[in-house]
């Protein structure tokens, strides 16, 4: 049944990610007084892009062509190994904190190199900005989750979730709260949401992610947008299960346990997505030179979380 749980995780992320993105856009539209295009609009956009011709700019190499597949593949691999529906995935041994962060960084690097490979001013500008953000985001993710791994005695994500289920009071500790705050900030930065980036803009002075994908069209653009939605969904699901893992199936999941796990993670991701979209209505995009300050603050929160976790673990 653990194999089925892993398959459900991958299928759920693939099918549900565009709906999560559509729900966020719909919430934001309603909050701004607009009707909105509907929750299923991202799926219609993907279908339209898949029917268009894929154009490859002159002078680009295999890096440009392979980047969408690398981005989508690394995201799906994280969805397969991470404890989203159950903690007993067949690939649970690979669900190490450092491996998951490495996969996230690999997808980011692939897209950054693709932006540079185009040789355009926009591509290089977006790649340089993304590199600065990634240099601060990835260490913060490592430190934030490492703060949870200190009392658990393991860097395996499944073990962290199981430890939280056994000792729920630990996530309400000072270290847990600091780690949660740091993770929220870096997830916003990693997925290109406000106030770090505005996914709805195409202004050259503000865009980061969009600048790297301007040269993509057709199926390759559809794959990038799909992968971005899946990355957002996976990170929200991980955030929910690391701090509120109730409802997740155990190491030996049953059919009923998998069903409950799917319902639980869908509800948690929906709540987080709606809360994030609602907050974006009242947040303005930061100036580019202020973004490192925000991310440095999140790194400091993560460092304090590790210090607090180590201190209280040593005393106990």
C-alpha positions in Angstrom: 0.0 0.0 0.0 3.0 2.3 0.5 3.6 2.1 -3.3 0.1 3.2 -3.9 0.5 6.1 -1.4 3.6 7.2 -3.3 1.6 7.1 -6.6 -1.2 9.0 -5.1 1.2 11.7 -3.9 2.6 12.2 -7.4 -0.8 12.1 -9.1 -2.3 14.4 -6.6 0.4 17.0 -7.0 0.3 16.8 -10.8 -3.5 17.1 -11.0 -4.0 19.4 -8.0 -1.2 21.9 -8.5 -3.0 24.0 -11.3 -6.1 24.0 -9.1 -4.2 25.4 -6.2 -2.8 28.1 -8.4 -6.3 28.8 -9.8 -7.8 29.0 -6.3 -5.1 31.5 -5.3 -5.8 33.7 -8.3 -9.6 33.4 -7.7 -9.2 34.5 -4.0 -7.1 37.4 -5.0 -9.5 38.4 -7.8 -12.5 38.4 -5.4 -10.6 40.3 -2.8 -9.8 43.0 -5.4 -13.4 43.2 -6.5 -13.0 41.3 -9.8 -15.0 38.2 -10.9 -11.9 36.1 -11.6 -11.4 33.5 -14.4 -12.3 30.5 -12.2 -10.3 27.9 -10.4 -9.8 25.7 -13.4 -8.3 28.5 -15.6 -4.7 27.3 -15.2 -5.7 24.0 -16.7 -7.3 25.8 -19.7 -4.1 27.8 -20.1 -1.9 24.7 -20.0 -4.1 23.0 -22.6 -3.8 26.1 -24.8 -0.1 26.2 -24.5 0.3 22.5 -25.3 -1.5 23.1 -28.6 0.9 25.9 -29.7 4.2 25.5 -31.6 7.4 25.3 -29.6 10.0 27.8 -30.8 13.6 27.5 -29.9 15.6 30.8 -30.1 18.7 30.8 -32.3 22.0 30.1 -30.6 20.5 28.3 -27.6 21.9 24.9 -26.6 20.5 21.8 -25.0 20.5 23.7 -21.7 17.5 25.7 -22.9 15.7 22.7 -24.2 16.2 20.5 -21.1 15.5 23.1 -18.4 11.7 22.6 -18.3 12.1 18.8 -18.0 14.7 19.1 -15.3 12.5 21.6 -13.3 9.4 19.4 -13.6 11.4 16.2 -12.9 13.0 17.4 -9.7 9.7 18.7 -8.4 8.0 15.3 -9.1 10.8 13.5 -7.4 10.4 15.6 -4.3 6.6 14.9 -4.5 7.5 11.1 -4.6 9.8 11.1 -1.6 8.3 13.7 0.7 5.8 12.7 3.4 2.7 14.3 1.9 0.1 11.5 2.2 2.0 8.9 4.2 5.3 8.6 6.0 6.1 5.1 4.6 6.9 6.0 1.0 9.0 3.3 -0.8 11.5 6.1 -1.4 11.4 7.3 2.2 15.1 6.6 2.6 15.8 9.2 0.0 13.6 11.8 1.7 16.6 13.4 3.4 16.6 17.1 4.2 19.8 17.7 2.2 18.6 15.6 -0.8 15.3 17.5 -1.0 16.9 20.9 -0.8 19.5 19.8 -3.4 16.7 18.8 -5.7 15.0 22.2 -5.2 18.3 23.9 -6.0 18.9 21.8 -9.1 15.6 22.9 -10.6 16.4 26.5 -9.8 19.9 26.2 -11.4 18.5 24.6 -14.5 16.1 27.5 -15.1 18.8 30.0 -14.3 21.1 28.5 -16.8 18.3 28.5 -19.4 17.8 32.2 -18.9 21.5 32.8 -19.4 21.6 30.5 -22.4 19.2 32.7 -24.4 21.8 35.5 -24.4 19.1 38.2 -23.9 19.3 41.1 -21.5 16.1 40.0 -19.8 17.3 36.4 -19.4 20.6 37.5 -17.9 18.9 40.0 -15.6 16.4 37.4 -14.3 19.1 34.8 -13.9 21.3 37.1 -11.8 18.3 38.1 -9.6 17.3 34.5 -9.1 20.8 33.5 -8.2 20.9 36.1 -5.4 17.6 35.0 -4.1 18.5 31.3 -4.2 21.8 31.9 -2.4 19.9 33.1 0.6 16.8 30.8 0.3 18.4 27.4 0.2 20.6 27.8 3.3 17.6 29.1 5.2 15.5 26.1 4.2 18.3 23.8 5.5 18.6 25.6 8.8 14.8 25.9 9.4 14.2 22.2 8.9 17.4 21.3 10.7 16.0 23.0 13.8 13.3 20.4 13.7 15.7 17.6 13.1 17.8 18.3 16.3 15.1 17.1 18.8 14.1 14.3 16.3 17.6 13.1 15.9 17.2 12.6 12.2 17.3 14.6 9.0 14.8 12.3 7.3 11.6 14.2 6.6 9.4 11.2 7.4 11.1 10.8 10.7 10.5 14.5 11.4 6.8 14.1 10.7 6.6 11.0 12.9 8.4 12.8 15.7 6.0 15.7 15.6 3.1 13.2 15.8 4.6 11.7 18.9 5.6 15.0 20.5 3.2 17.7 19.2 4.3 20.2 21.8 7.7 20.6 20.1 6.3 22.5 17.1 4.7 25.0 19.5 8.1 25.7 21.1 10.3 28.7 20.5 12.4 26.8 18.0 9.4 25.5 16.1 7.8 29.0 15.8 11.0 30.6 14.6 11.6 27.8 12.1 8.0 28.1 10.8 8.3 31.9 10.4 11.6 31.5 8.5 10.1 28.7 6.2 7.1 30.8 5.3 9.3 33.7 4.1 11.6 31.4 2.1 8.7 29.5 0.5 7.3 32.8 -0.6 10.7 33.7 -2.2 11.3 30.2 -3.7 7.9 30.2 -5.4 8.1 33.9 -6.6 5.2 35.3 -4.7 4.7 38.8 -3.2 6.5 40.7 -1.8 9.6 39.1 -3.4 8.3 38.7 -6.9 5.0 39.4 -8.6 3.8 36.5 -10.8 1.3 38.7 -12.6 3.7 41.3 -13.9 5.8 41.6 -17.0 7.6 44.9 -16.1 11.3 44.5 -16.7 12.2 46.4 -13.6 10.4 44.1 -11.3 10.2 40.6 -12.8 12.5 37.7 -11.7 10.9 34.4 -12.7 9.2 35.8 -15.8 12.4 37.3 -17.1 14.0 33.8 -17.4 11.1 32.2 -19.3 10.2 35.0 -21.8 11.8 33.0 -24.6 9.7 29.9 -24.0 6.6 29.1 -25.9 4.2 26.2 -26.4 4.7 22.9 -24.6 7.9 24.0 -23.0 6.3 27.0 -21.4 3.4 24.8 -20.3 5.8 22.5 -18.6 7.5 25.4 -16.8 4.2 26.8 -15.6 3.0 23.4 -14.5 6.3 22.7 -12.7 6.1 26.1 -10.9 2.5 25.3 -9.7 3.7 21.8 -8.5 6.6 23.3 -6.7 4.3 25.8 -4.9 1.9 22.9 -4.0 4.7 20.6 -2.7 6.3 23.3 -0.6 3.0 24.3 1.0 2.3 20.6 1.7 5.7 20.1 3.3 5.2 23.2 5.4 1.8 21.9 6.6 3.0 18.4 7.4 6.2 19.4 9.1 4.3 21.5 11.7 0.7 20.1 11.5 1.0 16.5 10.3 -2.3 15.2 11.7 -4.2 13.1 9.3 -1.1 11.7 7.5 -1.0 8.0 7.1 1.7 6.0 8.9 4.5 3.7 7.8 2.2 0.9 6.8 -0.8 2.8 5.3 -4.2 1.3 4.7 -6.6 2.2 2.0 -8.6 4.2 4.5 -5.5 5.8 5.9 -4.4 6.9 2.4 -7.8 8.4 1.8 -7.7 10.3 5.0 -4.2 11.5 4.2 -5.3 12.8 0.8 -8.2 14.7 2.3 -6.1 16.1 5.1 -3.3 17.4 2.9 -5.7 18.8 0.4 -7.5 20.7 3.1 -4.2 22.0 4.6 -2.8 23.1 1.3 -6.1 24.8 0.4 -6.1 26.7 3.7 -2.4 27.8 3.3 -3.0 28.8 -0.4 -6.0 30.9 0.4 -4.2 32.6 3.4 -1.2 33.3 1.2 -3.4 34.7 -1.6 -5.4 36.8 0.8 -2.3 38.3 2.3 -0.9 39.2 -1.1 -3.7 41.6 -1.6 -2.4 43.8 1.2 1.3 43.4 0.4 3.3 45.6 -2.0 6.3 44.2 -3.9 9.6 45.1 -2.2 12.2 47.0 -4.1 14.8 44.6 -5.4 17.6 45.8 -3.1 15.4 45.2 -0.1 14.7 41.6 -0.9 18.1 40.4 0.4 17.4 42.2 3.7 14.1 40.2 4.0 15.8 36.9 3.2 18.7 37.7 5.6 16.1 38.3 8.3 14.6 34.9 7.6 18.1 33.3 7.7 18.6 34.9 11.2 15.2 33.5 12.3 16.3 30.0 11.1 19.7 30.4 12.9 17.9 31.4 16.1 15.6 28.4 15.7 18.7 26.1 15.5 20.2 27.7 18.5 17.0 27.4 20.6 16.5 23.8 19.5 20.1 22.9 20.4 19.8 24.7 23.8 16.6 23.1 24.9 17.5 19.7 23.6 20.8 19.8 25.5 19.1 20.9 28.7 16.5 18.1 28.5 
